[in-house]
């Protein structure tokens, strides 16, 4: 392990000890100074390449299968089943025989999870009753993927479970309302906000339990927390623009200015709280969410209410100048902190 990667790992452990109350802020700051983390985070970049590689392999395997074999849904189901078992089996084999290779078995198991989704949808087409209830297939996948995530201790599968949940919940609300499809605008955004609160609560409980009962799954709470925050941010973004709309029963919902103001205030308050809490608990994820979506909110309000009065040219100059100024400021702060 190179020094930068080692120092990053030590700093993450120190941040966790601070959040758990085992270190005070002065001791935490003194110890963190001994482990500088300058340099590019190649490990983080490598994780995304592994995820991209797993998805690409699955897509390539499907294309090769369609080229070499006469396509039928039954044959595709058999091939997907074999490939899925091979992926999970390979992941377990690597864990037993190559314990130093951490991300390879996790990526193989992620590939198995993606193949599982393909298999359930293929079986759904084979045994379709004509109901068109495709979200039910995602609900089945969600249950299986959550069980596999904890059974195999795979954080990537838990991340995939969060994506499947997002797709299922949106698809279910659309299907139940008679639309029969998922609307990207997230119909019933207030429901997403309520679910986000529940997921954040699970993350907090999970984090507390990772000291004891769930010690094996240390770090899983970050996936629950990140997913909950993402759902909350996206829901509040839409609520701040349109209010609590329900286009399934109304062609257009006319929200009041007071309603939009309240949701904007709630959104801004959440992001400011995340920035402060992230700094206090040394959780860069919270700070990143708060700062990113606070900037998004400012730009959204600017283009929604001011840009049309200023004109296109002046609006773009102001927006672009603001973005460049923010970039220079953040770069200056980064250099001063030595991060």
C-alpha positions in Angstrom: 0.0 0.0 0.0 1.4 3.4 -1.0 1.8 6.1 1.7 -1.1 8.2 0.4 -3.5 5.3 0.5 -2.3 4.3 3.9 -2.7 7.8 5.3 -6.2 8.1 3.8 -7.2 4.8 5.5 -5.8 6.0 8.8 -7.6 9.4 8.5 -10.9 7.6 7.8 -10.4 5.5 11.0 -9.6 8.7 13.0 -12.7 10.3 11.6 -14.8 7.3 12.7 -13.3 7.4 16.2 -14.2 11.1 16.4 -17.8 10.4 15.4 -18.0 7.6 17.9 -16.8 9.9 20.7 -13.6 7.9 21.3 -11.4 10.9 20.4 -11.8 14.5 21.2 -11.4 17.2 18.5 -8.0 18.3 19.7 -6.5 14.8 19.7 -8.2 14.1 16.4 -6.6 17.2 14.8 -3.2 16.5 16.2 -3.2 12.8 15.0 -4.5 13.8 11.6 -1.6 16.2 11.0 0.8 13.2 11.1 -0.9 11.6 8.1 -1.1 14.0 5.2 -3.3 12.9 2.3 -2.0 15.0 -0.6 -2.2 13.4 -4.0 -4.8 11.9 -6.3 -7.2 9.3 -4.9 -6.5 6.5 -7.4 -8.2 4.0 -5.3 -11.5 5.8 -5.4 -11.2 6.1 -9.2 -10.4 2.4 -9.5 -13.6 1.5 -7.7 -15.7 3.3 -10.4 -13.7 1.6 -13.2 -14.4 -1.8 -11.5 -18.1 -1.0 -11.5 -18.0 0.2 -15.1 -16.1 -2.9 -16.1 -18.7 -5.2 -14.4 -21.5 -3.5 -16.3 -19.6 -3.6 -19.6 -18.8 -7.3 -19.2 -22.5 -8.1 -18.6 -23.6 -6.0 -21.7 -20.8 -7.6 -23.8 -21.9 -11.1 -22.7 -25.5 -10.4 -23.7 -24.4 -9.1 -27.1 -22.1 -12.1 -27.8 -24.9 -14.5 -26.7 -27.3 -12.9 -29.2 -24.7 -13.1 -32.0 -23.7 -16.7 -31.5 -27.1 -18.3 -30.6 -30.6 -18.2 -31.9 -32.3 -15.9 -29.5 -35.2 -17.2 -27.4 -36.2 -16.0 -23.9 -35.8 -19.5 -22.5 -32.2 -19.8 -23.7 -31.4 -16.3 -22.5 -32.8 -17.2 -19.0 -30.6 -20.3 -18.9 -27.5 -18.3 -19.9 -28.2 -15.6 -17.4 -28.7 -18.1 -14.6 -25.4 -19.9 -15.4 -23.5 -16.6 -15.7 -25.0 -15.4 -12.4 -24.0 -18.5 -10.5 -20.5 -18.3 -12.1 -20.1 -14.7 -11.0 -21.2 -15.3 -7.4 -19.1 -18.5 -7.3 -16.0 -16.7 -8.6 -16.4 -14.0 -6.1 -16.5 -16.5 -3.2 -13.5 -18.4 -4.7 -11.5 -15.2 -4.8 -12.4 -14.4 -1.2 -11.1 -17.8 0.0 -8.0 -18.1 -2.1 -7.0 -14.5 -2.8 -7.9 -12.5 0.4 -5.6 -9.6 -0.6 -7.8 -8.9 -3.7 -10.6 -6.9 -2.1 -12.4 -5.3 -5.0 -12.2 -8.1 -7.5 -14.6 -10.5 -5.6 -16.9 -7.6 -4.7 -17.1 -6.6 -8.4 -17.8 -10.2 -9.5 -20.6 -10.3 -6.9 -21.9 -7.0 -8.2 -21.9 -8.5 -11.7 -23.9 -11.4 -10.3 -26.4 -9.0 -8.9 -26.9 -7.3 -12.3 -27.3 -10.7 -13.9 -29.9 -11.5 -11.3 -31.9 -8.4 -12.3 -31.7 -9.5 -16.0 -32.8 -13.0 -15.1 -35.9 -11.9 -13.1 -37.0 -9.6 -16.0 -36.4 -12.4 -18.5 -38.5 -14.8 -16.4 -41.1 -12.1 -16.1 -41.4 -11.8 -19.9 -41.6 -15.6 -20.2 -44.4 -16.0 -17.6 -46.1 -12.7 -18.2 -49.8 -12.5 -17.4 -50.2 -9.3 -19.3 -50.6 -7.1 -16.1 -47.6 -5.0 -17.0 -46.7 -4.7 -13.3 -42.9 -4.6 -13.9 -42.2 -2.8 -10.5 -43.1 -6.1 -8.8 -40.0 -7.7 -10.4 -37.8 -5.0 -9.0 -39.4 -5.6 -5.5 -38.3 -9.3 -5.8 -34.8 -8.2 -6.9 -34.7 -5.8 -4.0 -35.4 -8.5 -1.4 -32.8 -10.8 -2.9 -30.1 -8.2 -3.3 -30.5 -7.0 0.3 -30.2 -10.5 1.5 -27.1 -11.1 -0.7 -25.6 -7.7 0.4 -25.6 -8.7 4.1 -25.0 -12.4 3.5 -21.9 -11.7 1.4 -20.9 -8.5 3.2 -20.8 -6.7 -0.1 -21.1 -2.9 0.0 -21.4 -2.7 -3.8 -24.5 -4.9 -3.8 -26.0 -2.7 -1.1 -25.4 0.3 -3.4 -27.1 -1.6 -6.2 -30.0 -2.3 -3.8 -30.4 1.4 -3.2 -30.6 2.0 -7.0 -33.2 -0.8 -7.4 -35.2 0.6 -4.5 -35.3 4.1 -6.1 -36.5 2.5 -9.4 -39.0 0.3 -7.7 -40.5 3.0 -5.5 -40.9 5.5 -8.4 -42.2 2.7 -10.7 -44.7 1.5 -8.0 -46.1 4.9 -7.4 -46.5 5.5 -11.1 -47.9 2.0 -11.7 -50.4 2.3 -8.8 -51.6 5.7 -10.0 -52.5 4.2 -13.4 -49.6 5.6 -15.4 -48.1 2.1 -15.9 -44.5 3.6 -16.0 -41.9 5.4 -14.1 -42.0 9.2 -14.5 -38.6 10.8 -14.2 -40.1 13.8 -12.4 -40.7 11.6 -9.3 -44.4 11.7 -9.0 -45.5 12.3 -5.4 -42.2 13.9 -4.3 -43.3 14.2 -0.7 -43.4 10.4 -0.5 -39.8 10.3 -1.5 -39.0 12.8 1.2 -40.7 10.6 3.8 -38.9 7.5 2.6 -35.6 9.5 2.8 -36.2 10.3 6.4 -36.8 6.6 7.2 -33.6 5.6 5.4 -31.6 8.3 7.3 -33.0 6.9 10.5 -32.0 3.4 9.5 -28.5 4.8 8.7 -28.2 6.2 12.2 -29.4 3.0 13.9 -27.0 1.0 11.6 -24.1 3.2 12.6 -24.7 2.8 16.3 -25.1 -1.0 15.9 -21.8 -1.3 13.9 -20.0 -1.0 17.2 -21.5 -4.3 18.3 -24.2 -6.4 16.6 -23.4 -5.2 13.1 -19.6 -4.9 13.5 -19.1 -7.1 10.4 -20.9 -4.5 8.3 -19.0 -1.4 9.4 -19.4 1.2 6.7 -22.7 0.0 5.4 -24.4 2.9 7.2 -22.8 5.2 4.7 -24.8 3.7 1.9 -28.0 4.0 3.8 -27.2 7.6 4.7 -26.0 8.6 1.2 -29.2 7.0 -0.4 -31.5 8.8 2.1 -29.8 12.1 1.6 -29.9 11.8 -2.2 -33.7 11.0 -2.1 -34.3 13.9 0.2 -32.3 16.3 -1.9 -34.0 15.3 -5.1 -37.4 15.5 -3.5 -36.8 18.9 -2.0 -35.4 20.2 -5.3 -38.7 19.3 -7.0 -40.9 20.5 -4.1 -39.1 23.8 -4.1 -39.9 24.3 -7.7 -43.4 22.9 -8.1 -44.7 22.3 -4.5 -46.3 19.0 -3.5 -47.7 18.2 -7.0 -49.6 15.1 -8.0 -49.8 15.0 -11.8 -51.5 11.6 -11.8 -54.8 13.3 -10.9 -54.2 16.9 -12.0 -52.8 17.9 -15.3 -51.0 20.8 -13.7 -50.7 21.7 -10.0 -50.7 25.4 -9.2 -48.6 25.7 -6.0 -48.7 28.9 -4.0 -45.7 31.1 -3.4 -45.9 30.4 0.3 -45.7 26.7 -0.3 -42.7 27.0 -2.5 -41.0 29.4 -0.1 -41.5 26.9 2.8 -40.0 24.1 0.8 -37.1 26.3 -0.3 -36.5 27.3 3.3 -36.6 23.6 4.4 -34.1 22.7 1.6 -31.7 25.5 2.4 -31.9 24.6 6.1 -31.1 21.0 5.4 -28.0 21.8 3.4 -26.7 24.4 5.9 -27.2 21.8 8.6 -25.4 19.1 6.6 -22.4 21.5 6.0 -22.1 22.2 9.7 -22.7 18.6 10.8 -20.2 17.3 8.3 -17.5 19.7 9.6 -18.2 18.8 13.2 -18.2 15.0 12.7 -15.5 15.0 10.0 -17.8 13.5 7.5 -16.9 14.8 4.1 -19.9 13.1 2.5 -22.3 15.3 4.5 -20.4 18.5 3.7 -20.3 17.5 0.0 -24.0 16.9 -0.2 -24.8 20.1 1.7 -22.4 22.3 -0.4 -23.3 20.7 -3.7 -27.1 21.0 -3.4 -26.9 24.5 -1.7 -25.1 25.7 -4.9 -27.7 23.9 -7.0 -30.5 25.6 -5.1 -28.9 29.0 -5.6 -28.6 28.4 -9.4 -32.1 27.0 -9.5 -33.6 30.1 -7.9 -31.5 32.3 -10.1 -32.6 30.8 -13.4 -36.2 30.3 -12.2 -36.8 33.9 -10.9 -34.0 36.3 -12.1 -32.5 35.1 -15.4 -35.7 35.8 -17.4 -35.5 39.5 -16.3 -31.8 39.9 -16.8 -31.6 38.4 -20.3 -29.8 35.4 -21.6 -26.4 37.0 -22.1 -26.2 38.7 -18.7 -27.6 35.6 -17.0 -24.9 33.4 -18.5 -22.2 35.8 -17.6 -23.3 36.0 -14.0 -23.7 32.2 -13.7 -20.4 31.4 -15.4 -18.6 34.1 -13.4 -20.0 32.8 -10.2 -19.0 29.2 -11.1 -15.4 30.3 -11.9 -15.2 32.4 -8.8 -16.4 29.4 -6.7 -13.9 27.1 -8.4 -10.9 29.5 -7.6 -12.1 29.9 -4.0 -12.3 26.2 -3.4 -9.0 25.6 -5.1 -7.4 28.2 -2.8 -9.0 26.6 0.3 -7.7 23.2 -0.9 -4.1 24.5 -1.2 -4.3 26.2 2.1 -5.5 23.1 3.9 -2.9 20.9 2.1 -5.6 18.3 1.2 
